Amino acid sequence: MHALYLLRAAGGTFTRRRYRRAANSFLSLTNNCRQVQQQTLHRILSLNADSDFSRQWKLNEACTIEEFQSRFPVSDYERFRPFIDRVKNGETSALLGAANRLLMFTLSSGTTSDSKFIPITEPFLKDYRQGWQNWGILAYNDYPKLKYQNIVQLSSNFDKFRTPGGTPCGNISGLVAAMQSRVVKLLYTVPSEVSQIDEAHLKYYTAIRLSLADPYVGMVTTANPSTLLHMAQFADLHRESLIRDIFDGTLTGAEELDSEIYRKLKPRFSRKKKQRARQLTRIIERTGHLYPRDFWPDLSLLAVWMGGSAGAYLSQLTPYYGNLPIRDHGLSASEGRMTIPLESGISTGVLDITSHFFEFVPEAEDPLTSTNVLTADQLQAGQNYFILLTTPSGLYRYHICDVVRCTGFYQTTPMLEFLHKGAHISNLTGEKITESQVVDSVRKAIQNTSLEIGQYSFIPKWDKPPHYQLLVEESVSLSTTKFPDLLEQIDTLLQEANCEYEEKRQSGRLAPPELCSLPKGTWNRFAEERQKKLGGSIEQYKHPCLIPELDHADQIVAQFSG
């Protein structure tokens, strides 16, 4: 092991101890869920008590949970939009308290017209970073070798553009990366400036060029496992150019970089690493490929989302990264961080009760009209719920459409796993298929048939009778005799998971699913188009495994398969 990393690990001992104390403090608080949630609500309401919004609804730090629930209704974004529009124009007192400093807006994915601007304030960011620190130190506890290794993290720009009031708009991951201390930044192979590169190909190439030159990577982390898959395939596809750049101390495409970004990155790539380049060349000669499992043989951990549709890609990572442990990031969204996983291999995490105030509505009910709203301590194991957030950034009782399952409790605090977005439900004939049901069924069918299909989408098609189409890209495996068996197993597993789907299939109201084969590259073009929408980012892009729009397959074929 390089002496520098031994020295760095020793120097970080006191920082790790401080983080460990903070994480242990959080875990001890989980024994008093309701009390901590009342304190969290009190802190949030106090932060924004002098805003126009809070005065209008008579919300202040004196509110009990019951008073808060009786004074303010469960709400979607439209209730907040007029106040957020004022904040965008520089009138922060519309929604935020005087001491609640606005830092940026993070953007939800969507069309230009309906994208949601989510305020990120200083207290919000403090809580967000604390949640990540708790996650990180717990991971370091389980994988001690990480303290001697580097981290490859892909993040997005937090300052893509500015509001009329001058506030940056982008992705919170970029803000966190930019605000890291100089000591912490030493742990990261890819500097935060890379997130500011706009052109997707050049951004990927630069990140992988810098990462590939580092043999001491122990953890690779980004939001979605599909990004890890693309990263590995990209490295192999461009292996000759990447190795030549590492050997020569160059960066292909550097002339296209913004001058300031180029100035900051040049010291990172200009040093020639001929020995590393020769090492990478020998890997190709031995294996025929350039995969992370070979060029980072000491990888300890992959850190990505595992829940919902993201889980569909996990099995595809093994050929590229090897049989590594995977640690879920925890449930998070533009609006806030919700859970902290305590172990690897599962998507379940303990509710982060010190960051936000949480409420829940049973999945079968409409959160905007239901009177059956529960606090965290009132959940039942095995039940599914919509989750509602009240955050320091001014969103109260906010319905984000995420469906979670309570899998149990850590002390008195619920453990949750993300299932799917409430909007990701297809209902041709009353079957109400959810994305999580599709993902689970396809995953099990793939395991049973040993037939990998890559990215896919399940889409309803109107016919006599109607049915679902499984959209996959062309590959050698599609011509095998296993594929009809895969479709049959998906159909059977969906019937087992969804009694309404079973009834419609058995009655003939739904026909069996069929294959829709797409030309290679279709999903990449599809993803690029979706990422062009305001708020979209490569790292957080989630390929939809279920698209509820009727006959949408025809549109995908027409628009993206050429």
Residue, then its C-alpha position, 0 to 999 in steps of 0.5 A: m500500500h502506498a505510504l501516502y495513503l497510510l499517512r492519510a488514514a492515520g491523519g483522518t483518525f480524529t475526523r472519523r471518531r467525530y463522525r462516528r460519535a455523531a452517527n452513534s448519537f443519531l442511532s441513540l435518538t431512534n429510541n424516541c421516534r415521536q419525541v424527536q419528530q416533535q423536536t424536529l417539527h418545532r425546529i423547522l417551524s421556528l426557522n420559517a415562522d416569520s415568512d409570509f407563508s407561515r404567517q398565512w397558515k399560523l404556523n410557528e414553533a408552538c405548534t404541536i404535531e396535532e395542531f400542525q396537522s389541523r392548520f395545514p393540509v397535505s399539499d402538492y407542489e402547486r400550493f407552494r408554487p406562487f411562494i417559490d416563484r416569489v423566492k426565485n425573484g429574490e423575495t425569500s421572505a415569501l417562504l423562508g425565515a430571515a435566518n434560513r439562508l437560501l443557497m440554491f434551487t434543485l430541480s425535479s425532472g420534467t418538461t420545461s413548463d412544469s419543472k419544480f424548483i425546490p429551495i435548498t437552504e443552509p439548515f437543509l444542507k447541514d442536515y443533508r450533509q449530516g445524513w451523508q456523514n452518518w451513512g459514510i462512517l457506518a460504511y467505513n465501519d463495515y469496510p475498514k480498508l476504505k480509509y486507505q482508498n480513494i472514492v470515485q463519485l459522479s455528481s452534477n452541476f449545482d449552478k447550471f443557470r440562475t433565477p431572476g433573483g440570482t440564485p443558482c439552479g442545479n443539483i444538490s450533489g454538486l453543491v455538496a461536492a463543491m463545499q467539501s473541505r480541502v482535506v475531504k476532497l483529497l479522498y475523491t478521485v474526480p474533482s468537483e469541477v468535472s460536474q460543471i462540464d455541460e457536454a455529456h460525452l466530454k463529462y463522462y470521458t473526463a471523469i473516467r480518464l481521471s478515474l482510470a489513472d487512479p489504481y487506489v479506488g476503493m468505492v464507486t458511488t453515484a445515484n443510479p446503477s445504470t450510470l455505473l453500467h454505462m461508466a464501465q462500458f464507456a471505459d471499455l469502448h474508449r480504452e485506446s484513447l483513455i490509455r493513450d491520454i494516461f500515458d501522454g498526460t493529455l485529455t482528449g477533448a480538452e480544447e472544448l472545456d471552459s477555460e476556467i475548468y481547464r485551468k483547474l483540471k490541467p494539474r490533474f491530468s497533465r502528469k504522465k503515468k506511463q506505468r499505469a498505462r502499461q498496466l492497463t494495456r496488460i489487462i486488455e492483453r490478458t482479458g480482452h476488455l478494460y473493466p473496473r473489476d480488473f483495473w480496480p482489483d481492490l474495490s471494496l464497495l459500490a454505493v448506488w440506489m438499490g430500491g424501485s426500478a434501480g434494482a433492475y440493473l444490479s445483476q448487470l453490474t457483476p460482469y463489469y465490477g465483480n461480485l462486490p457488496i453494494r450499499d444503498h444510498g438511502l431514499s432521497a429526492s430533490e425534496g430531501r433525504m429520508t432514510i439511512p441504510l445500516e447494512s449492505g445488500i438491501s435497500t431498507g434504511v432507518l428513517d432520518i428522523t432528525s432531518h425532516f418531519f415525516e407523515f404517511v398515508p396508506e397506499a390505497e388512499d389519496p394523500l391529498t384527501s385522506t384523513n388517515v394520516l400517520t406519524a412515523d411511530q404509528l406505522q405497521a411493518g409490512q404495510n405500504y405508504f405514501i410518504l409526506l415531508t416537512t423540510p427546513s426549506g419551506l415545504y410542509r406536508y409535501h406529497i412527493c408521490d413516493v410509495v415506501r414499505c415499512t419493513g420493521f423498526y430500528q428501536t422505535t423508528p421505522m425502517l423503510e424501503f422505496l417501492h415506486k412512484g405513485a404515478h408509476i402505475s399502469n391500469l389498462t383493465g383495472e389491474k393496477i400494475t406497479e413498477s416495483q411489481v414489474v421490476d421484481s417479476v423481470r428480475k426473478a424471470i431473468q434469474n430463472t432463465s439466465l437470460e440478461i436483457g439489459q434495459y427494458s420498459f414494460i408498456p401497455k398496448w391497446d389491442k383485442p384484447p390489450h396486452y403489455q409489451l416488453l421493450v428490449e434492445e436487439s442482442v444475440s440472446l434475443s434469438t435464443t429459445k429462452f426468450p419465450d420462456l422469459l416472457e411466460q415467467i414474467d407473466t406468471l410472476l406478475q399474476e402471483a404478485n398482482c391478483e387483479y392482473e391475474e384475474k384479467r389474464q385468466s378471464g382473457r381481458l388481458a393477453p400475454p405480454e409480447l416482445c418489442s425489439l428495438p435497435k441497439g442504441t435506442w435507450n441511449r437516445f431515449a435517455e439523452e432526450r429525457q435528460k435534456k428536460l430542465g432538471g434532468s441529470i445523467e447521474q440521477y436519471k432513472h430509466p422507467c421500467l414501467i411506462p403507463e402511457l398507452d401505446h407509448a412503445d410506438q412513439i419510442v420506436a418512431q422517435f428513437s430507434g432510427 
